Amino acid sequence: MKKTDLQALMQAVEHLLARHTELQQQNQILREERGQLIEKNDIAQQKIVAMISRLKALEQDL
């Protein structure tokens, strides 16, 4: 194997390792965002259920 081939291979490995790290960080950010969205969705769902309950209670009062 030539020295230039080895250098090119080392550069490719370094590039792949850097890309891997970037993807891991991106994945972590996306997981955190997903968790936040799930939490917001749960809160919205609770508000809707409470609103429906209040509307039903108002309907019964009429």
RAURCOR-V996888 format. One line per field, one symbol per residue. burial: I if it has 9 or more other ideal C-beta (glycine too) atoms within 8 Angstrom, else O. Layout:
burial = ???
This chain:
burial = OOOOOIOOOOOOOOOOOOOOOOOOOOOOOOOOOOOOOOOOOOOOOOOOOOOOOOOOOOOOOO
